[in-house]
Amino acid sequence: MSLPALLRIGAFPPVAHALLSQHFTLVPPEEASDAQWAAFQGLVTRSNQRVDPALIDRLPALRVIATCGVGYDGIAVDHARARGVQVTHTPGVLDTAVAELAVGLLLALLRRLPAADAFVRSDRWHREGAFPLGASLAGKRVGIVGLGRIGRAIADRLAPFQVSLAYHGPTDQGLALSYYPNLAAMARDCDILIVCCPGGARTAGIIDAEVLAALGPRGALVNVSRGSVVDEAALVQALQAGTLGAAALDVFQTEPTANAALLALEQVVLAPHIGSATEETRLAMAELATANLQAVLAGKPALTPVP
């Protein structure tokens, strides 16, 4: 018996593609026939891809859009709902991987690990002697922007490092951590800001020049959220002027090409949007996306619909 055909938007890692292919025939747009465009009931994508209204309107039989990722800011969710199309994502299964990367980026930034690696490889250790001192994480004041599942996972992993923790978000969650309704005020009281809030219009550019100035010349920014959350021009200007100390970024306003000005800065650690990029996590994301697709196509409620 043939497998149900899905429109596939974007490339998937081999482990995820293999899992999805056990249950569906994955058809990229350039290979889809007119008959398939008319018949597709499901679309599977990744959170770094766009599913705009025009694409949705090309699919008259569409019933479900499933993204392998927690973010859905690239999907025209309201338009899909107006068409009666369910939109699902994969929250929860990638929290650990993103939290691990956030802590890893922070340690790499403070201890200057990429520069230290280059120092040894270029034989500068032998020629120049001791590598410049880094900074310790212990004792730092860390503010988390967005204390959802990922933010809480980051907080849990940072606690053993003997840091003080605060958070900013829409509401006070009544936790033991310090809550700041004003983001700039939290930045002023912190040494490090870790950004892990959702993307989208509501959070676009919230890490702006005021917040960066409040964080200050000894402050560090870590972004594992979306590039849209940070005013990238203001970030570059602050780093170049020394009004912000350092930054570690896994996401950018334009991907996969990072801002050229960031590439020239030594006090920056850059990663190619790999927050959830582990074999284990990508498999778990594909499994949950598959379960969502199977449920909706069978006439059942989605397991993890976009809220």
N, C-alpha and C positions, 0 to 999 in steps of 0.2 A: 504494500500500500504506500502511495506517495506521501511525503511529508507536507504539511501545510507550508505554503510559501509566504515569506515575510520580506518586506522591503528593508534592506540593510543600509543604514546611513553611517558612513565612517568605517574605518578598519578596526578590527578587534585583535587583541593578542591571541596567539595560537591556542592557548589553553581555553580561552573564552569562546573563540570561534568553533573549536572542536565540540565543546559542550552544547552550544546552541544548535550546531549542525546535526546533533543526534536527534533533535526533535523537530527541526524546521529546515526548509530549503531557503537559504539566505540569498537574496537577489539584490545586487547593487543597482542603483538607478540606471547606470549606463547600459546594463544588460537586460533591463525589464522591457517586456513587450507591451504594446498597447492593451492587450487583453489582461496582462498581469497588473498593470496600473489600475485597471478598472475593477480587478478582483481582490487586490490585497486587503485583508482585514486587519493585519498587524504590521507594525513598523518597529524595528529595534534599532537603537542608536546608542551613542555614548555622550556623556555630558559635555564634551568639548566640541560637539557638533551642533548645527542649527537646524531646527525643524520649524520653518516659518509658515505663515498662513497660506502662501501660494502652494507650498508642497502639500500641505494638508488637503487643500482643495482639489489637488490632482488625484485624490484617493477617495472616490465616492463610497466605497464599501468599508472604509477604515473604521475599526472599532476600538483599537488600543494602540497607544504609543508607549513603548517600554524603553527607558534609558538605563544603561548600565552605569550608574553613578548616583550620587546623592543630589547633585545640583541639577536644576531644570530650567535655569535662566535662559538657555538657548532654545527652549521650546515655547511655541505660542500656545500656552496652556489655556488661556481664556478662549481663544479661537477654537481650540480643539473641543473644549467643553460645550461651546455653543453648537458645535456639530454633533454632540453626543458621543464624542470620543473620550475614552478613559486614558489618563496619563499616569504612568507608574514610574517609580524610581527605586533605588536600592539603599535605603538608609540602614545604619547599624553595622552592616558587614564590613565597612571600610574604616570604621572609627579607629581601630588599633593601628592600621598601617599609616594613616594620616598623622595620628598623634606621635607615632614613632619618628616619622620624618620631621615633624615640627621640632621635636627635642633634638634630633640629630643635626638639623640645620642650625639650631641655636648653639649647640656645642661646637660645631664646625666654625661658626662665626666668632664666638668668644675666644676659642683656642687657636683660631686661624689655621685650621687643619689643611685646607687646600693650598695655602701659601707654604705651610710647613712641608707638605709633600713635595711641592715644586722645589723647595730649598734643598732637600736631600737629593732629589733626582738630578738637579743641575750642578751638584758637587759644591754648592755654595757653603754648605756646612763645613767642608774641609778647608775651603779658601777663606771664609769670613768668620768662622767661629760660631758663637751662640746665636740662635734664632731669637728675634725680638719677643718680649714677653706678651702673653695673652691676658685674658681676664677670666676670673673664676665665676661660675654660676652661683655658687653658694653665697647666700646673703643678699642676692639681688631681689628687687621688687618687680614682679612680673604682672602685667595686666593682660587679660585675655579678652579679646573683642569678639563676643558671641559665645555664650556658654551653653551651647546645645550639646548633643551627644559627643561630637568631636572635641569641643572645648572642655567638657568635663573629663574626657579621656586624657587630654593634655595636662589638665590640672592634676589628675591622679599621678601621672608620671613625673611631674615636676616636684611634687611635695617632698619626696625623699632627698632632693637636692638642697633642702634647707633654704628655700626661697619663701618670700611672702607673696601671697596671691590675691589679686583683685580681678573684677570682671565688669564689663559694660555690656548692656543689652537692653531690649525694650522694657523688661520688667525686673524687679528685684525678686529673685527666686527664694529668698529667705534662707540662704546658705551661710555657712560659717565664714566664707570668703567675703571680703569687702566689696560692696556694690557701689558703682558710680553711675548715676544717670547721665552725667556729662562726660563725654569721651575725652575732651581736651583736659579736663581736670584730672582724670585718671592718668593720662599720659604725663602730666606734670609731676605726678607722685610716683611714677614708675621709672625703672631703668630699661625695661624691655616691654614691648608690645607684641603680642602674638595674635594675628588676625585669622579667625576661623569662622566668621559669620557667613551666611548665605550671600550669593551674588544677587543681581537684579537691581531694579530701579530704586528700591528703598535704601540700599546700602551703597549705591554708586558714589565714589569719591569721598566717602566719610573719613578716610585717612587723608586729610588735606593739609595744606601748609600750616594751619593753626595747630593741628594735632602734632605734626612733625616738629614744629618749633617748641611745643610744650615738652616733647620727649627729650629734646636737647642734644648738645654736642657729644655727650657721653652715652646717649641712648641708642638702642638697637631695635629695629623693626623686623619681625618675621611674618611673612604672609604665605599661608597655605590655603587661602580661601579662593578668591577670584581676583584677577588682575584689575577688574573694574572697581573694586573696593578702594584701591589706592589711587590717588591723583599722581600718576607716574611722573608728570612734568615737575610737580612740586617736590616729589621724592628725589629726582635727579638733582634739582637745584639745591636742595638741602644737603645732600651728600657732597656735591661739588663745593659748596660754600663752607662745609664743616659745621653747619648748624644741626645736623643729625650725624651721629657717630658711625653707624653701620646698618646694613640691611641684609637679610637672607630671604630670597624669593623663590618660590616654586611656581608662581603664576605671574602672568604679564598681561598688559592691555592688548597686545598683539601677539598671538601665538600662531605658528611656532617660531617666529622671529622676535627675539628680545630687543628692547631699546638699545641701540648702539652705544649710547652714552653710559648705560649701566655696565656694558662690557669693559669699558675703559677704567672702571673704578676698582681700586684694590680692596676697599673696605666692604665689598659686596660678595656674597656667596650666592650662586645661581644654580637652579635645578630645572630640568625640562618638564615641569608639571607631572611629577612622579609620586604624588601623595598616596595614591592607592595602588601604585605599580609594583605589587608583589604577586607571585604566582598564586599564592593562597587566596589573596583578596580578590583578584580578578576572576578566579574560578567561583568564589562565593557570590560575587556580583552577577555573574552569568547564570548561576543556579537560581538566584532570586528573580532575575529578569525573566527566565524561562517559566518559573512558577507563576508569575504575574500574567504572562502571555497566555499560558495554558488555562488559567482560571477565567480570564475575561472571554477568551474565545469559546470556552465551554458554557458561557452564560452565568458564571459565578462572580462574586465580588473580587476585586483585586486584593492581593495580600498587602501591598504597600503602595496605595495610591498617593499621588502628590497631594498634599493638604490644601 
